[in-house]
Amino acid sequence: MDDVTARIERLNSMAPDFIRLLGGTITDLDVALQKAVFNFTVPLDYCHSGDVVQGGFVTAMLDAAMSHALFGTCDDIANIASLDITTQFVGICRGAQPLLVSGWVKKASYRTGFLEASIHDPSGELVATAQSVAKLSRHPG
């Protein structure tokens, strides 16, 4: 098993309950680019107006991808705390279909990370984006 596969399996096994509830799994990590890719299939129970994913859940998916882009690719990160998240809803995010959620590190210093993410629907249409500023805690040593 290669390092990336092992990282993906470890992260999926440790996923918080909300990721599982929203039908999420990490499918790819690019350590060099500090990028994480999730597939989410949100159950209709978490939708309104039939199949429209509630906005807070959209933000949660984007936040998960952004934090895992750093946490999953940088071994000395102990904790990531969001200081600010801005979400743009540019389309309709629908439940009960696979959503491709990608997060990446735009820049990171020792204590601060600048992160971005996007969601694409099954046809490849961009439906949401986010940017975040996060406080980083690192393991000593």
VENDAGI-V198603 format. One record per pair of residues at least 12 apart in sequence whose C-alpha atoms are under 8 Angstrom apart, sorted by the first residue. I is the first residue (numbers start at 1). GAP is how many residues later the second one is. If there is no record, write none. Layout:
I_GAP ; I_GAP
//
This chain:
4_24 ; 4_25 ; 4_26 ; 4_27 ; 7_65 ; 8_18 ; 8_19 ; 8_20 ; 8_21 ; 8_64 ; 11_15 ; 11_61 ; 12_13 ; 12_14 ; 19_42 ; 19_45 ; 21_21 ; 21_22 ; 22_18 ; 22_19 ; 22_20 ; 22_21 ; 22_24 ; 22_35 ; 23_16 ; 23_17 ; 23_18 ; 23_19 ; 23_20 ; 24_14 ; 24_15 ; 24_16 ; 24_17 ; 24_18 ; 25_13 ; 25_14 ; 25_15 ; 26_12 ; 26_13 ; 27_12 ; 29_40 ; 29_43 ; 29_44 ; 30_43 ; 31_41 ; 31_42 ; 31_43 ; 32_41 ; 33_71 ; 33_72 ; 34_35 ; 34_36 ; 34_39 ; 34_40 ; 34_70 ; 34_71 ; 35_33 ; 35_34 ; 35_35 ; 35_38 ; 35_67 ; 35_68 ; 35_69 ; 35_70 ; 36_29 ; 36_30 ; 36_32 ; 36_33 ; 36_36 ; 36_66 ; 36_67 ; 36_68 ; 37_28 ; 37_63 ; 37_64 ; 37_65 ; 37_66 ; 38_27 ; 38_62 ; 38_63 ; 38_64 ; 39_59 ; 39_60 ; 39_61 ; 39_62 ; 40_21 ; 40_58 ; 40_59 ; 40_60 ; 40_61 ; 41_54 ; 41_55 ; 41_56 ; 41_57 ; 41_58 ; 42_52 ; 42_53 ; 42_54 ; 42_55 ; 42_56 ; 43_52 ; 43_53 ; 44_51 ; 44_52 ; 46_49 ; 47_47 ; 47_48 ; 51_43 ; 51_44 ; 51_45 ; 52_40 ; 52_41 ; 52_42 ; 52_43 ; 53_39 ; 53_40 ; 53_41 ; 53_42 ; 58_35 ; 58_70 ; 59_28 ; 59_71 ; 61_40 ; 62_39 ; 62_40 ; 62_41 ; 62_55 ; 62_56 ; 62_57 ; 62_67 ; 62_68 ; 63_22 ; 63_54 ; 63_67 ; 63_69 ; 64_39 ; 65_36 ; 65_37 ; 65_38 ; 65_39 ; 65_52 ; 66_36 ; 66_37 ; 66_38 ; 66_39 ; 66_49 ; 66_50 ; 66_51 ; 66_66 ; 67_13 ; 67_36 ; 67_48 ; 68_35 ; 69_34 ; 69_35 ; 69_36 ; 70_34 ; 70_35 ; 76_62 ; 76_63 ; 76_64 ; 77_59 ; 77_60 ; 77_61 ; 77_62 ; 78_58 ; 78_59 ; 78_60 ; 78_61 ; 79_57 ; 79_58 ; 79_59 ; 80_54 ; 80_55 ; 80_56 ; 80_57 ; 81_53 ; 81_54 ; 81_55 ; 82_50 ; 82_51 ; 82_52 ; 82_53 ; 83_49 ; 83_50 ; 83_51 ; 83_52 ; 84_48 ; 84_49 ; 84_50 ; 85_45 ; 85_46 ; 85_47 ; 85_48 ; 86_44 ; 86_45 ; 86_46 ; 87_41 ; 87_42 ; 87_43 ; 87_44 ; 88_40 ; 88_41 ; 88_42 ; 89_38 ; 89_39 ; 89_40 ; 90_36 ; 90_37 ; 90_38 ; 90_39 ; 91_35 ; 91_36 ; 91_37 ; 92_35 ; 93_28 ; 93_34 ; 93_35 ; 94_27 ; 97_24 ; 97_25 ; 98_23 ; 98_24 ; 99_20 ; 99_21 ; 99_22 ; 99_23 ; 100_19 ; 100_20 ; 100_21 ; 100_22 ; 101_16 ; 101_17 ; 101_18 ; 101_19 ; 102_15 ; 102_16 ; 102_17 ; 103_12 ; 103_13 ; 103_14 ; 103_15 ; 104_12 ; 104_13 ; 110_26 ; 110_28 ; 111_24 ; 111_25 ; 111_26 ; 111_27 ; 112_21 ; 112_22 ; 112_23 ; 112_24 ; 113_19 ; 113_20 ; 113_21 ; 113_22 ; 113_23 ; 114_17 ; 114_18 ; 114_19 ; 114_20 ; 115_16 ; 115_17 ; 115_18 ; 115_19 ; 116_13 ; 116_14 ; 116_15 ; 116_16 ; 117_12 ; 117_13 ; 117_14 ; 118_12
//
